[in-house]
Amino acid sequence: MTPAEDACTPQLHTAIQLMRGVIAGVGCGVPAAALSDRALADWVRSHGVTVVADDHAELDLLQHNGIKPLQVVFRCGSDTAALRRAVNLGVSRFIVDTSRQMARLAECNPCTKYIYLDGDAPLVLGDRRLRVIGLHGDVDDGGAVEWATVAERLLCRSALLKTCGSPIRRITLSGGSIQIWEPGQAAVLTSITSAVDEALREGCLRWHLSRPAVSLSPSRANVTAAASHPNRRRASNIAPTLML
């Protein structure tokens, strides 16, 4: 990277490098609302960073910034029209929370959809067009302990899926503001990443699992955003989920 390129690199790049110093190959992504920052949007687009969207406004923002559907993960909610629009735009990765959301996905065009199971989403799928690629968990605005707790619960659920013949190879966790990924919060981010790493190491030994790939990401563009979202659960309610 040249000095000129480095000067234009968003702070997110530094955060990714910091996390990868703890967990090699850890993934990272951004909430779609963060792309109101044009410099960040340009960097995300050029580097293929995953962006998570969940409504029409955020899909508009993705289109405005030229984000490719391949980079997008759509979080399913109650808005069927937004879900269908995401599918029609070519989005193929989805976070599903309930069996009803999965049924809506199956009703869309017949292309294969790749899903992260969250919350009450059933462990066994009945439609071959829906393929589980991982588990997703939302972390409440807590510290490293909360992140580690959600990671452990996802591994517990992974162990159950393994007994059903569906091994899980990726887990994703999201929580808090993107400001945690800023340079001044390096100690906090290192603590979170280290706690997740330890939870993965201990959990894989306990349940005899192969270590899954992991992605950590903020769930909000800034601290003034709503602390919760209708499609997101508090960590305490998650059943035993930046992706660069």
N, C-alpha and C positions, 0 to 999 in steps of 0.2 A: 504494500500500500504506500502510495506516494504521500509526501507531506500535505499536498493539496487535497488529496482524497481523504486523508485522516482528519483534516480540518472540517470537512463536511459530514463526517460520520456522526450520527446521533449518539447520545449517551447510552442508548440501548446496546450498542455494540460492545462497549466496555463492560456492561453488566453481564452479557452473554459470556465474554471471555473470563470474567470472574467466576461465574457459576461452573464453567467447564474446567476451571482449575480444581474444583471439588468433585464434580461428577463428569467424567469424560463423555462428550457427545450429548450432554443434556440439551433438550430442545427449549425453545423460547418463542413466544408469539405476542401479539398485541390485540387489545380490544379495538374494534373498528372505530369507535369514537375518537381514539387517539390520532386517527389520520386526518383530523382537522388541522394538524401541524403538517404543512405541505412538505417540509424538508424530511420529516420522519416518513411520510407517505412515499416519497420518492425513493428513500433508502429501503423501505420495506418491499416496495415493488421490485426494485433492481436486485435485491438479495433473496427473493422468494420466501420471505418470512410469512408464517401463517397468521391470518387475521380471523378473529372470531366475531361474527355478526349475529344479530337476532331479531331484526325488524326491517321494515321497508326503508326507514331513514338511513340505517347503516348500510343496507344494500345500495342505496343511492350514493353514499359516500365512497363505497368501494368502486362503483362504476365511474364516478367522477375522477378518481385517482388512478384508474386503469389497473386495478388489482385483478389478477387473473383468477378465474374460478378455482383453479387447481390449488391456490393459496388459501382458500376460504374454508372455514369450518362454520356451519350454521347451527346455532343452538335453537332447537325446536321449542315452540311455546304454544299458546292457544290460537295464534293467528295463522290459520290455514292458508290464507292468500299469500302471506309472506313466505311460507314454506314452499308453496308451489312456485312462487317467483324464483326463489333460490334454486330450485331444481331446474327450472326452465333456463336459468342463466348458466347452467352447467356445473353448479356446485355439486360435489359428490360425497362430501364428508359432513356428518351431522352428529350432534350431541342429543340423545333422546332420554327423556326422563320417565315416560310412561308407555304402556302398551298402545294407548290411543294414538300417541305421536307416531309410533312405529307403523300403525295401520294407515295413517295418513300418508306417510312416506311411501308405503307399498302401493297406494292408490295413484301416486304420481306416475310420470312416464316410466316405461319399463327398464330404464337403465339401472345398473347396479349402484346401490348406495352403501357407503362405508360408515359404520356408526360406532360412536363411543357410548357405552351404557352408563347412565347416571341415575341416581335416585332409585325410583321404583321400577325402572325398566326391567322387563323379564329377562331371566338368564338364558332362556332357550328361545330361539327364533323359529317361526313357522314359515317364513318366506325366504326363498333362496336368493332373492334380489337384495336382501339386507344382510350385509356381512359385518360381523363384529370385528373391529380392529383394535379396540382397547376399552379401558374404563376411564371415566372422568369423575373428578370430585371437586367440589367447591369448598374453599377454606374461608371461615369467618375471619374478620379482621383481627386476628390474634398474632402471636409470635411463632417461633420455630416449633414449639410443642404442638400447636394446632396443625401445622403443616405435616409434621411427622405422624400425628394421629390419623389424619385422613389417608396418608400414604399407606399406613398399616392396615386400615380398613379395606382399602382397595386390594391389597395383597391377599387379605382374607377372602374377599370375594373372588379373586383370581384362582385361589385354591379350590373353591367350590366349582367354578367353571371348568377347571382342569378335570375334575372328576366326571363332568358331563361331556368330556371330549372336546372342549373348546378352550385350548390354552390361550392365555392373554399375553401379548408381547409388548404392549405399550400401555402406560398409564399417564394421564395428564391431570395436573392440579392447577387451579387458578384461584386467586384471591387478592384482595387489597388493591391499592392504587398503584398506577404505573410509577408514582414518585418513589416507591421502594426500590425501583430499578435505577435510580439516579446515583451519581458518584458519592454524594454525601451520605448515602444509606448503605455503603458497601459492607459495613459490619453486620447490619441487619440481614442483608441478602446472603452473606456468607453463612450466617447462623442458620437461616432457613434451609439453604441448600445442604449444609452439613447434617442437619437434623433429618432431612428427607433421605439422604444417603445412608445414614445409620439405620433408619427404619426399614429401608429396602434390604440392607444387608442382613439384619436380624430376621426380618419377616421371611425372606427367601430361604434362610436356613431352617426356620421353624416349620414352614409348610413345604419344604423340599421343592421349591420353585426355581426355574431359571430366571435370572434377573431381567425384568422387563426394561425396555427403553422408557425414559421418563421426560416429561416436559413440564416446566413451571412457567406460569405467566400471571401478569396482573389481570384482574377482572374489570377494573375501572380505569378510565382515562385520567382521572384526577381525584383528589380527596374531596372535592365539593360535590361529586356525583353521589347519587343515592347509595346508601350503605348496603342496600339489598335490592334484588331484582326479582320480579315475579317468576322468572325461570330459574332462579338460583336458590339453593337451600343452605341453611347454616350447617356447619360441619357436624354439629351434634345430631342432625337428622339424616346424615348420609348412611345408606346401607353398606354392611361388610360384603377417578377421575377423581405461546410462544413457540411453538413447535417449529423450530428452524430446520 
